[in-house]
Amino acid sequence: MNICIVGTGYVGLVTGACFAEMGNHVWCVDLDTEKIAGLKAGVMPIYEPGLKEMVIRNSQEGRLFFTSSLKEGLSDALFCFIAVGTPPQEDGAADLSAVQAVAQAIGKIVDQYLIVVNKSTVPVGTADLVKSIIRQELKARGMESLEVDVVSNPEFLKEGAAIEDFLRPDRVVIGSDNVRTLELMKRLYEPFVRNQNPIIGMDIRSAEITKYAANAMLALRISFINEIAGLCDAVGGDVAKVRLGIGTDSRIGMPFLYAGIGYGGSCFPKDVRELVTCGHRHGVPMNLVEMAHHVNERQKRYLLGLIDKRWGEDLSDKVFGIWGLAFKPQTDDMREAPSIIIINELVNRGATIKAFDPEAFEEAKKIFYCHGDKIQFSSNMLDAVQGVDSLMLLTEWHQFRQPNFTDLKQVMRQPIIFDGRNQYNPEQLQQLGFEYFCVGRNRYGK
């Protein structure tokens, strides 16, 4: 099948590469000519395991193309996926200006039957808006009779595992009010569900709500276990044991019940806020979802509270080694990353930072440039703890899981660890002579 993908960000590029991997011919369109030139040369705008290799392979084999011309991308296309950004506005509502611009451009160009697929995360009612814009443009061209259908097809990709998620999805959700369109969409996705995971057809608005509801539920689980972690620290419990006690209940389960310093990224924070805003627009308070957001914002400062108890607010003579800057491992994405709040606050209190992240190095430089020489970026994890008063683990990259603690103790000025991801064994570190602070497991003493 011939497919056009508008937008070569995280969702668009992964979607295009995976469709091409299954033998489709895919044109990825982006107005950023520099990005398109880079993609043609095999330069990825994001880090995602396996993506570069897949893009290069399918480009070389003539299935994946990159262009800045929407007209070229739509030529002979049966499907046009809209995968542009929908960043939050000040009130939390999604900014649909890019989606609207794409819809308008499609309406000015399309000259044959087309299925327009909303892949961007968009509020309820966006499919109707996109269809209305396209119909207006077609009417202005005297082509009202041309059939253009709009469907909702939300993405459920985890950064760091997006290729696997797309190739072997838990489910595919398609919102359409047209039987023929739904069948064509199912044919497009059939190669990805040979393990019998379902393709779920539903009405458009239910599909639009499904994306937000899924992310809000996962955010709620994270915020819930983080509140329990706070209670554990207050009364002398161990959140790891509590997680085991509740997670083995088949009605609850283990996923997304990891205590830490909160969630970040491009999805959960934005989608939670949009769901709350949508509820307010329609007179339906989303109290639980709103509290998940407030708990998460508070949780990003959890380690700062532990630092206050250890040293107070004045950190002018302290050097902190930071392991991990991205909001999660296996990505260079720093959007809404807890590291931003934590590092900014440490520097504002006078501290000096030595930081290391396997992939988010360049992005971090852009974010923290204003702090000048108060932040040093290290080339490896051991250099980042040389001569520091404390190590702070902020992102759970695999290489941080089992460091040589003897080596760490020898190069650190003080053997103190603040673990924002609960990666280490408190009893073991205490026996090795470390002061160890974590989330919800501080009953072991310091």
ABEGO torsion letter per residue (X at the ends): XBBBBBEABAAAAAAAAAAAAAGBBBBBBBABAAAAAAAAAGBBABBBBGAAAAAAAAAAAGABBBBABAAAAABGBABBBBABBBBBBAAGBBBAAAAAAAAAAAAAABABBBBBBBABBBBBGAAAAAAAAAAAAAAAAGAAABBBBBBBBBBBBBBGAAAAAAABBABBBBBBABAAAAAAAAAAAAAAAAAGBBBBBBBAAAAAAAAAAAAAAAAAAAAAAAAAAAAAAAAGBBAAAAAAAAAABAAAEABGABBBAEBBEAAAAAAAAAAAAAAAAAGBBBAAAAAAAAAAAAAAAAAAAAAAAAAEABAAABBBBBBEABABBGBABABGBAAAAAAAAAAAAGBBBBBBBAAAAAAAAAAAAAAEAABBBBABAAAAABGBABBBBABBBAAAABBBAAAAAAABABBBBBBAAGABBAAAAAAAGBBBBBBGAAAAEX
